[in-house]
Amino acid sequence: RRQRQMCIRDSIYCLTIRACEEVYELLKSRGFSVGLYHGALSSEEKIKIQKEFSNNQIKIMVCTNAFGMGIDIPNIRYVVVYSLLASIEDFVQQIGRASRDNQYAEAILFFNPKDIQSVSYFIEHIQNKRLSDSSLRMVQKERYRQLDHMVQLCLTKGCLHQYVCQYFGQKHYGKCNMCSNCKKSKND
């Protein structure tokens, strides 16, 4: 296990408030320095917890995607994506919060096929009164397409970096030799 410095912080992103609360309670009960952040908190609570994390009073932030906009903390070493995300765009945004100081960092994505149902539920319950029924169906169809690509990323046995680059239309030659799939193929 790598030696961890005291100023290092980590983020654990969950799909739902319920999952955030469960992970938060588990880590708290085990003595970790942990904070909880999600959209149902009051503005005052959000500001307080964000400040505590920024000031290194909290080492691990368990949060939904409500946390992170405008957060520019350089020394986040681990970003754990605890639940399947709705899109590769969301995934890249969340893991992009690690290593803003260009030091070693890791992103860990947990995939449980049951999460597909949760994301699908959110897609089916999109509400936008400004959209016609046909426009809403087109939005849902696009969200399902994005979800499908996210699931394929989780299931691919190839280079994850290469998959993400191809998704965004960027060329990537060869393997990155850093993702879990490339490391696994090196050890086989």
C-alpha angles and dihedrals in degrees: 000000000000118000108251124216119225094243095057118113133193136200128211114195119202129187097227138033089239092057090047092053093048094050091043093052092047094051093042091051088054093054101256121149096246139162133196124222129174141139096267093065119102118256089251092053091048093051092047096049093043090052092048091052092046091049091051094246088123120045101189126040117199107197152144120243086277084086119074110044104125093002109135106171110157102205107055103135103178128038111185116195098202097184135034112274126223095241147007087246089062091046094052091047093053098044089045088073091073125090101006085159090059093245125131114295138160135214118205122194121195115203123198115171088220087069088070088070092052094050090045089053090055091048093050091049099051107139123198117152091193092065125080118233092258092049090049090052089051090052090049091048090052091048090051089050089052091047090051090054090049091052090048089053089054092049101041118112090199130086110306093208090053091050092052092046091051091048089058092044095252124136118243120178120208127336127321092224088212107078122087093255094052091045091049093050090050090055095047 
